[in-house]
Amino acid sequence: MAKITTPRRPAAIPATPGSRARPANAGSGAHAKARPKIKIKAKTRPKPWTPAETEEAFRRFQAANPAPRGELVHINPYTLLVAVVLSAQATDAGVNKATPALFAAADTPEKMVALGEARVRDLIKTIGLYRTKARNVIRLSEILIAEHGGMVPPLREALEALPGVGRKTANVVLNIAFGEPTIAVDTHIFRVGNRTALAPGKTPFEVEMNLEKVVPAPYKLHAHHWLILHGRYTCVARRPLCEKCLINDLCRWPEKTV
């Protein structure tokens, strides 16, 4: 009787470290399943604003609010500096609830240092990160006394060298206290710049630089206030009030409701 032989199975492909062995014919031949190709749509960039459109937007902001003001309560450049330092990761409304008692007790660097860190901490304990902020307020006050004669310096480099002071805080102080046409990009301006495509950017600094390029010079002094107020009360994060927006016809946001 003839000897019946059975075909040998192909040898398994040796496993490499961290993988399993698989048959030699796996992934090949007619029965192999081809992976479906996923098409990823390229994200289209909105059309940039024209200079005429930007001019028109700020003309409307000015007509609606000719003299916008910051909402942090302060008495002088020093208390403004302190209020802005306290407002980091906090709301202006929350800071304004704590600062009246603080500024009644200390409205100069000398008085603040005399007040002491423990007392400052107690007066601002309703504000987030109050321990760190109290320490920064005392330390920056000591530096103002030692290096600037107790005065707030009108220079970016000197301001940013103070504890708790970054670029945004320096821009606010330079703009409000010293009339410099700086643009402080907070979360509201960052959102407005990107959502409307007026000045898109991946970081607050990029948005600031793009705003510096596009905002017409006659409007630059108040641009920071107009954009913050617009983001805080109209172009809000969750559901922007497009129906009340002064610039809804210029806005490039594809999801706007008007």
C-alpha positions in Angstrom: 0.0 0.0 0.0 1.3 3.4 -0.9 2.4 5.5 2.0 0.2 8.6 2.5 2.0 11.7 3.5 0.4 14.9 4.9 1.8 18.3 3.8 3.8 20.0 6.4 2.6 23.3 7.8 4.9 26.3 7.1 7.2 27.0 10.0 6.2 29.9 12.2 8.2 33.1 11.8 10.3 33.5 14.9 9.1 36.1 17.4 11.2 39.2 17.9 11.6 40.5 21.4 8.2 41.9 22.6 6.1 40.2 19.8 4.4 36.9 19.3 5.4 34.3 16.7 3.1 34.1 13.7 2.6 31.7 10.9 4.6 32.2 7.8 1.5 32.8 5.6 -0.1 35.2 8.0 -1.0 38.5 6.4 -0.4 37.3 2.8 -2.4 35.5 0.2 -5.9 35.8 -1.0 -7.5 35.5 2.4 -5.4 38.3 4.0 -7.6 41.2 5.1 -6.5 44.6 3.8 -6.7 47.4 6.3 -9.1 50.2 5.2 -7.4 53.5 4.5 -8.7 56.3 6.6 -8.8 59.6 4.8 -8.1 62.6 7.1 -9.5 65.9 5.9 -7.1 68.7 6.0 -8.3 71.5 8.3 -9.0 74.5 6.2 -7.6 77.8 7.5 -10.1 80.7 7.6 -9.5 83.6 5.3 -7.4 86.3 7.0 -9.0 89.6 7.9 -8.3 92.4 5.5 -6.9 95.7 7.0 -10.2 97.3 6.2 -12.2 94.7 8.1 -9.9 95.1 11.1 -10.3 98.8 11.0 -14.0 98.5 10.9 -14.1 96.1 13.9 -12.2 98.5 16.1 -14.2 101.4 14.9 -17.3 99.6 16.1 -15.7 98.8 19.4 -14.8 102.4 19.9 -18.2 103.7 18.9 -19.8 101.4 21.5 -17.3 102.1 24.3 -15.1 105.1 23.6 -13.2 105.0 26.9 -13.0 101.4 28.1 -11.5 100.7 31.5 -10.0 97.7 33.3 -12.2 96.1 35.9 -9.6 95.5 38.6 -10.1 98.1 41.4 -7.0 100.0 42.2 -5.8 103.3 43.7 -2.4 103.9 42.1 0.2 102.1 39.9 1.4 100.1 42.9 -2.1 98.8 43.9 -2.8 98.1 40.2 0.4 95.9 40.1 -0.7 94.1 43.2 -4.2 93.5 41.9 -2.9 92.1 38.6 -0.5 89.8 40.5 -3.4 88.6 42.6 -5.7 88.0 39.5 -3.5 85.2 38.1 -5.8 82.2 37.8 -8.5 84.1 39.5 -11.4 86.3 38.4 -11.3 90.1 38.6 -14.6 90.0 40.6 -13.0 87.7 43.1 -9.9 89.9 43.5 -12.1 93.0 43.8 -13.8 91.4 46.8 -10.5 91.0 48.7 -8.5 94.1 47.8 -10.5 96.9 49.4 -9.5 95.8 52.9 -6.0 95.1 51.7 -5.5 98.5 50.0 -7.1 100.3 53.0 -4.4 98.9 55.1 -1.5 99.2 52.6 -1.5 101.2 49.4 2.3 101.6 49.1 5.2 99.1 49.2 6.4 100.4 52.5 3.0 99.9 54.2 2.7 96.4 52.6 6.0 95.3 54.0 5.1 96.7 57.4 1.8 94.8 57.2 3.6 91.6 56.9 3.1 88.4 54.9 0.9 86.7 57.5 -1.6 89.6 57.6 -1.6 89.9 53.7 -2.3 86.2 53.5 -5.2 86.5 55.9 -6.7 89.4 53.9 -6.5 87.6 50.5 -7.3 84.0 51.6 -10.5 84.0 49.4 -8.3 84.2 46.3 -6.8 81.1 44.8 -3.1 80.4 45.5 -3.2 83.0 48.2 -0.2 81.8 50.1 2.1 82.1 47.1 0.6 85.4 46.1 1.0 86.9 49.6 4.7 85.9 49.5 5.1 87.4 46.1 3.4 90.7 47.1 5.7 91.1 50.1 8.8 90.2 48.1 8.0 92.5 45.1 7.3 95.3 47.6 10.7 94.8 49.1 12.3 95.0 45.7 10.4 98.1 44.7 11.7 99.8 47.9 15.3 98.6 47.5 15.7 99.0 43.8 13.1 101.5 42.5 12.7 104.0 45.4 9.3 102.5 46.2 7.9 103.3 42.8 6.6 101.0 40.1 9.0 101.1 37.2 7.6 101.9 33.7 9.9 99.4 32.1 9.0 95.9 30.9 12.3 94.3 31.9 12.1 95.7 35.5 8.5 94.7 35.9 9.1 91.1 34.7 11.9 90.8 37.1 9.5 91.1 40.0 8.1 88.0 41.7 4.7 86.9 40.3 5.0 89.3 37.3 5.0 87.8 33.8 4.5 89.3 30.4 0.8 89.7 30.7 0.9 91.4 34.1 3.7 93.8 32.8 1.5 94.6 29.7 -1.5 95.5 31.9 0.5 97.8 34.1 2.3 99.5 31.2 -1.0 100.0 29.5 -3.2 101.2 32.4 -0.7 102.9 34.6 1.7 104.4 32.0 -0.4 104.7 28.8 1.7 102.3 26.7 -0.1 100.7 23.8 0.6 97.2 25.0 -1.8 94.3 24.5 -2.1 91.9 27.4 -3.3 88.5 26.2 -5.4 86.7 28.8 -7.7 83.7 28.3 -10.4 86.0 26.8 -8.2 87.7 24.2 -6.6 84.3 23.3 -10.1 82.9 22.6 -11.3 85.9 20.6 -8.1 86.1 18.6 -8.3 82.4 17.6 -12.1 82.0 17.3 -12.6 85.0 15.1 -9.3 84.4 13.3 -8.5 88.1 13.9 -5.1 87.1 15.3 -4.7 83.3 15.6 -1.9 81.7 17.5 -0.9 78.6 19.5 0.3 80.6 22.4 -0.6 83.9 24.1 2.6 85.4 22.9 1.8 84.4 19.3 -1.6 86.0 19.6 -0.1 89.1 21.1 2.5 89.5 18.3 -0.2 89.0 15.6 -2.5 91.6 17.3 0.5 94.0 17.3 0.7 93.5 13.5 -2.9 93.9 12.6 -4.4 96.4 15.1 -4.4 99.9 13.6 -2.3 102.4 15.6 -5.1 104.7 16.5 -6.9 101.9 18.3 -3.9 100.1 19.9 -4.1 101.8 23.3 -7.6 100.5 24.1 -7.5 97.3 22.0 -6.6 95.2 25.0 -9.7 96.4 26.9 -12.1 96.1 24.0 -11.0 92.6 23.3 -11.1 91.5 26.9 -14.6 92.9 27.5 -15.7 91.3 24.2 -14.4 87.9 25.3 -15.7 88.2 28.8 -19.3 89.3 28.0 -20.0 88.4 24.4 -17.6 85.9 22.8 -17.8 83.7 25.9 -16.3 80.2 26.0 -19.2 77.9 26.0 -21.9 79.6 24.0 -20.8 82.9 22.4 -23.6 85.4 22.1 -23.3 85.8 18.3 -26.7 87.4 18.0 -25.4 90.4 20.1 -21.9 90.5 18.7 -20.8 93.8 17.1 -18.5 92.0 14.6 -20.5 88.9 13.8 -20.5 89.7 10.1 -16.7 90.0 10.1 -16.0 86.9 12.3 -14.5 83.9 10.6 -15.8 81.3 13.1 -17.5 78.5 11.1 -19.9 77.7 14.0 -21.3 81.2 14.6 -25.0 81.3 14.9 -25.8 84.3 12.7 
